[in-house]
């Protein structure tokens, strides 16, 4: 039986991308786009008509057409939820796209209006809710439960046994450690590492040095390892520790560095204070073939971090 053609909600880049995937290797023809009347900027998109959503069923009846909502993470995924429910109320069936280039376990469950792109991996015993987006190269570990209307960006790793609440957003290159519970409507910024459970509506800052806690403060961005290590350090004042927290939570390129580079191990306090002042710890001169290498002006390289 030939699949029904689609009406796609949306008139922006994501709608164009969805149209391309459905027609390229999804086995569906897109008949038209639809959007709320106030947002219609053109009568056509990608050579197809754009019709006002309030009257879409009169032009493309649910009996002859299926529907797909191509909306991103606006309003913490709330807009996508709203339009999916509105389409269902009009009588449409909501289609899903799962790339043939994705690796999906045979017993994985995926809901309607899903959008799973190429090179994603979905391991056995995974349940993915309705309206979920998995961008390219996302990895979903075994026994993960993903709630409705979640958006997971490219290169995200969700380890085994994790539960992700409804309408959560997970940014590019983030990692969720195994068997954690992520609450509903959380926002996890790009390149975050989540090492503990997050309550509903948690906000986690991204960046190379950001490591997630349940609070959006600098204190909450410290890893457990850093928190434990600094508790062992003697003689450091509270302002120094606050400055340390601020530094590692600052994602700006000139201050980007790994958390490991800031560990406050006993005997390294001076090195850490030097880093805060923009000076790296001194190291022995680099050696080539057992011979210390000098700088052109005769000084030995002190291995200043960059």
C-alpha positions in Angstrom: 0.0 0.0 0.0 1.4 3.4 -1.0 1.9 5.8 1.9 -0.2 8.9 1.9 1.5 12.2 0.9 2.4 14.6 3.7 1.5 18.1 4.8 4.4 19.6 6.8 3.9 22.2 9.4 6.6 24.9 9.2 8.0 27.3 6.6 11.6 27.6 7.6 14.9 25.8 7.4 13.8 22.8 9.5 10.7 22.3 7.3 12.9 22.3 4.2 15.2 19.8 5.8 12.3 17.5 6.8 10.8 17.7 3.3 14.2 16.7 1.8 14.6 13.7 4.0 11.0 12.4 3.6 11.3 12.7 -0.2 14.9 11.6 -0.5 14.8 8.3 1.3 11.7 8.3 3.5 9.3 7.1 0.9 6.9 10.1 1.2 5.9 12.9 -1.1 5.3 16.3 0.6 2.3 17.9 -0.9 2.3 21.2 0.9 3.5 23.2 3.9 1.3 24.9 6.4 1.8 27.5 9.1 -0.1 30.0 11.1 -1.4 32.9 9.0 0.6 35.6 10.7 3.9 33.8 9.8 3.3 33.3 6.1 6.0 35.2 4.2 5.5 33.5 0.8 2.9 31.5 -1.0 5.4 28.7 -1.8 8.4 26.9 -0.2 10.6 24.5 -2.1 8.2 24.8 -5.0 5.2 23.6 -2.9 2.2 25.7 -1.7 2.1 27.2 1.8 -1.4 27.1 3.3 -2.7 28.7 6.4 -3.0 26.1 9.2 -6.5 27.1 10.3 -8.0 25.9 7.0 -5.5 23.2 6.1 -8.0 20.3 6.4 -10.3 21.9 3.8 -7.5 21.8 1.2 -5.7 18.6 2.3 -8.2 16.4 4.1 -6.9 14.0 6.8 -8.4 11.1 4.9 -6.0 11.6 2.0 -2.9 13.2 3.7 -0.7 12.5 6.8 1.0 15.3 8.8 4.4 16.1 10.1 5.3 18.9 12.5 8.8 20.3 11.6 9.3 22.6 14.6 12.5 22.8 16.6 12.9 23.4 20.3 11.0 26.8 20.6 9.5 27.3 24.0 11.4 24.3 25.3 9.8 22.1 22.7 6.3 23.4 23.7 5.5 24.8 20.3 6.1 21.4 18.6 3.9 19.7 21.2 1.1 22.3 20.7 1.1 21.9 16.9 1.2 18.1 17.1 -1.8 18.0 19.3 -3.6 20.5 17.1 -3.0 18.3 14.0 -4.3 15.3 15.9 -7.4 17.3 16.8 -8.0 17.9 13.1 -7.9 14.2 12.5 -4.5 13.8 10.9 -2.1 10.9 11.5 1.4 12.0 12.3 4.2 10.5 10.4 7.7 9.7 11.6 11.0 9.7 9.7 13.7 7.3 10.7 16.8 7.4 8.4 17.7 4.1 6.8 21.3 5.1 7.7 20.5 5.0 11.4 21.2 1.9 13.4 18.0 1.0 15.3 17.5 -2.2 17.4 14.6 -4.3 16.3 12.9 -4.1 19.7 13.3 -0.3 20.1 10.0 1.6 20.3 9.6 5.0 18.5 6.5 7.2 18.7 4.8 9.3 16.1 6.2 12.6 14.7 9.7 11.3 15.4 12.7 12.6 13.4 15.7 10.4 13.5 18.6 11.3 11.3 21.5 9.5 9.7 24.2 7.8 11.8 22.1 7.8 15.0 22.4 4.6 17.1 19.4 3.3 19.1 20.3 0.3 21.2 18.0 -2.5 22.3 15.2 -2.0 24.8 15.0 1.7 24.1 11.6 3.6 24.3 11.4 6.9 22.5 8.2 8.9 22.9 6.1 11.0 20.5 7.5 14.1 18.8 11.1 13.3 19.6 14.0 14.7 17.4 17.3 12.9 17.3 19.8 14.8 15.2 22.7 13.2 13.3 25.1 10.9 15.2 23.1 10.9 18.5 23.7 7.7 20.5 21.0 6.3 22.7 22.1 3.5 25.0 20.3 0.4 26.0 17.2 0.6 28.2 16.9 4.4 27.8 13.5 6.0 28.2 13.0 9.3 26.3 9.8 11.2 27.0 7.6 13.0 24.5 8.8 16.1 22.6 12.4 15.8 23.6 15.1 17.4 21.3 18.5 15.7 21.2 21.2 17.4 19.1 24.1 16.0 17.1 26.8 13.9 18.7 24.9 13.5 22.0 25.6 10.4 24.1 22.9 9.2 26.3 24.3 6.2 28.3 22.3 3.1 29.2 19.4 3.2 31.6 18.9 7.0 31.5 15.4 8.4 31.8 14.8 11.8 30.0 11.7 13.8 30.9 9.3 15.3 28.4 10.3 18.5 26.5 13.9 18.4 27.5 16.6 19.8 25.2 20.1 18.4 25.0 22.7 20.4 23.2 25.4 19.3 20.7 28.2 17.1 22.0 26.7 16.6 25.4 27.0 13.4 27.5 24.5 12.0 30.0 26.1 9.4 32.3 24.4 6.0 32.8 21.3 5.4 34.9 20.5 9.0 35.6 17.1 10.7 35.6 16.7 13.9 33.7 13.6 15.9 34.6 11.0 17.5 32.4 11.7 20.7 30.4 15.4 20.7 31.2 17.8 22.7 29.0 21.3 21.1 28.8 23.7 23.4 26.9 26.2 22.2 24.3 29.2 20.1 25.4 27.8 19.5 28.9 28.6 16.5 31.0 25.8 15.4 33.2 26.9 13.3 36.1 23.9 13.4 38.4 20.1 13.5 38.3 18.5 16.8 37.2 15.3 18.1 38.6 12.4 19.4 36.4 13.3 22.6 34.5 17.0 22.5 35.4 19.3 24.7 33.3 22.8 23.5 32.7 25.4 25.8 31.0 27.4 24.5 28.1 31.0 25.0 27.0 34.1 23.0 27.1 34.5 23.4 30.9 30.9 23.1 31.9 30.0 20.1 33.9 26.4 19.8 34.9 24.7 19.9 38.3 21.1 20.5 39.2 21.5 24.3 39.7 22.6 26.9 37.0 25.0 28.6 39.4 28.8 28.4 39.1 28.8 26.1 42.2 26.5 23.7 40.4 28.7 23.6 37.4 31.6 22.0 39.3 32.1 18.2 38.9 31.9 16.0 41.9 35.6 15.3 41.4 36.4 19.0 41.6 34.2 19.6 44.6 35.8 16.7 46.5 39.3 17.8 45.5 38.9 21.4 46.6 37.5 20.2 50.0 40.9 18.6 50.6 42.9 21.7 49.8 44.1 23.7 52.8 44.6 27.4 53.1 42.5 28.6 50.1 40.1 31.5 50.7 36.5 31.5 49.7 37.1 34.3 47.0 39.8 32.1 45.4 37.4 29.2 45.2 34.6 31.4 43.8 37.0 32.6 41.2 37.9 29.0 40.3 34.2 28.2 39.9 33.7 31.2 37.7 36.7 30.4 35.5 35.7 26.9 34.7 32.1 27.9 34.0 33.2 30.6 31.5 32.9 29.1 28.0 34.7 31.9 26.2 37.5 30.7 23.9 40.2 32.6 25.7 39.4 30.9 28.9 38.4 27.5 27.6 40.2 24.6 29.2 39.5 21.2 30.7 38.4 20.8 34.2 41.2 18.3 34.7 43.7 21.1 34.1 42.3 23.0 37.2 42.2 20.1 39.7 43.4 21.5 43.1 45.7 18.7 44.2 47.8 19.2 47.3 51.2 20.7 46.4 49.8 22.4 43.2 48.2 25.5 44.8 50.8 27.8 43.4 50.3 26.3 39.9 46.6 26.9 40.1 47.0 30.5 41.3 49.4 31.1 38.5 46.7 29.9 36.0 44.2 32.3 37.5 46.7 35.1 36.8 47.2 34.0 33.3 50.5 32.2 33.9 50.9 28.5 33.5 52.9 26.2 35.8 56.6 25.9 35.1 57.7 22.6 33.6 61.0 21.2 32.8 62.4 22.0 29.4 61.2 19.6 26.7 63.7 17.0 25.6 64.5 15.6 22.2 66.6 12.5 22.3 67.4 13.2 26.0 68.6 16.7 25.4 66.9 19.8 26.8 65.6 22.1 24.0 66.3 25.8 24.4 64.4 28.8 23.0 66.0 30.8 20.2 67.1 33.5 22.8 68.9 30.8 24.8 66.2 30.4 27.5 64.8 27.0 28.1 61.2 26.4 27.2 59.2 26.5 30.4 56.2 24.8 28.9 53.7 27.6 29.4 50.2 26.3 28.9 48.2 27.8 26.0 
